[in-house]
């Protein structure tokens, strides 16, 4: 009996030693890509307001209905945007207008875009302008962004040139 117990004890010690020599298994954590959930690519619609000041001595306020589309390539964004709007100038003259512009930008973070834009605008009173501008757009939810933009209005068929500051809320689909 004593011999049997010694054999079992020796077998157990030898097996335990073998287990101790086995390498320790490590488990690597899975890679999880972080994302803001905001997708800049695709179609968007929104509403905007702007105030403009022109030389010689004119100003206007405007509300716009906006539609556009973006596509990204890495951190670069390219897009096309159009708008239809209603404007009232300092002489209480009301006009309807529209325009289209192209834009190119850089995503400084997944939620923040810095861009430049350029395009043309027209009004039913006959005024036409070429514009160039720059802006910042921020994602505030998974499908809503807020935009702040400066534009220079020049290259006009009128004697007026000007500057505007506008803001818009955009819903991305």
Residue pairs with C-beta under 8 A, 6 or more apart in sequence:
35 110
36 110
36 111
36 139
37 142
38 110
38 111
38 139
38 141
38 142
38 143
38 145
38 172
39 172
40 70
40 72
40 77
40 107
40 113
40 139
40 172
41 70
41 71
41 72
42 69
42 70
42 71
42 172
42 173
43 67
43 68
43 69
43 172
43 173
44 66
44 67
44 68
44 69
44 70
44 145
44 170
44 171
44 172
44 173
45 65
45 66
45 67
45 68
45 170
45 171
45 173
46 65
46 66
46 147
46 168
46 169
46 170
46 171
47 63
47 64
47 65
47 66
47 168
47 169
48 63
48 64
48 66
48 83
48 85
48 147
48 166
48 167
48 168
48 169
49 61
49 62
49 63
49 64
49 166
49 167
49 168
50 61
50 62
50 64
50 151
50 164
50 165
50 166
50 167
51 59
51 60
51 61
51 62
51 164
51 165
51 166
52 59
52 60
52 61
52 62
52 151
52 153
52 162
52 163
52 164
53 59
53 162
53 163
53 164
54 60
54 153
54 160
54 161
54 162
55 160
55 161
55 162
56 159
56 160
58 89
58 90
58 91
58 160
58 162
59 89
59 90
60 87
60 88
60 89
60 90
61 87
61 88
62 85
62 86
62 87
62 88
62 97
62 166
63 85
63 86
64 83
64 84
64 85
64 166
64 168
65 83
65 84
65 85
66 81
66 82
66 83
66 168
66 170
67 81
67 82
67 83
68 79
68 80
68 81
68 82
68 170
69 79
69 80
70 77
70 78
70 79
71 77
71 78
71 79
72 78
72 107
75 106
75 107
76 104
76 105
76 106
76 107
77 103
77 104
77 105
77 106
77 107
77 113
77 115
78 102
78 103
78 104
78 105
79 102
79 103
79 104
79 105
80 100
80 101
80 102
80 103
81 100
81 101
81 102
81 103
81 117
81 119
82 98
82 99
82 100
82 101
83 98
83 99
83 100
84 96
84 97
84 98
85 96
85 97
85 98
86 94
86 95
86 96
86 97
87 94
87 95
87 96
87 97
87 123
88 94
88 95
89 95
93 125
95 123
95 124
95 125
95 127
96 123
96 124
97 121
97 122
97 123
97 124
97 127
98 121
98 122
99 119
99 120
99 121
99 122
99 131
100 119
100 120
101 117
101 118
101 119
101 120
101 131
101 133
102 117
102 118
102 119
103 115
103 116
103 117
103 118
104 115
104 116
104 117
105 113
105 114
105 115
105 116
105 137
106 113
106 114
106 115
107 113
108 114
110 139
111 138
111 139
112 136
112 137
112 138
112 139
113 136
113 137
113 138
113 145
114 134
114 135
114 136
115 134
115 135
115 136
115 137
116 132
116 133
116 134
117 131
117 132
117 133
117 134
117 135
117 149
117 151
118 130
118 131
118 132
118 133
119 130
119 131
120 128
120 129
120 130
120 131
121 128
121 129
121 130
121 131
121 153
122 128
122 129
126 157
127 156
127 157
127 158
127 160
128 156
128 157
128 158
129 153
129 154
129 155
129 156
130 153
130 154
130 155
130 156
131 151
131 152
131 153
131 154
132 151
132 152
132 154
133 149
133 150
133 151
133 152
134 149
134 150
135 147
135 148
135 149
135 150
136 147
136 148
136 149
137 145
137 146
137 147
137 148
137 170
138 145
138 146
138 147
139 145
140 146
143 171
143 172
143 173
144 169
144 170
144 171
144 172
145 169
145 170
145 172
146 167
146 168
146 169
146 170
147 166
147 167
147 168
147 169
147 170
148 165
148 166
148 167
149 165
149 166
149 167
149 168
150 163
150 164
150 165
151 163
151 164
151 166
152 161
152 162
152 163
153 160
153 161
153 162
153 163
153 164
154 161
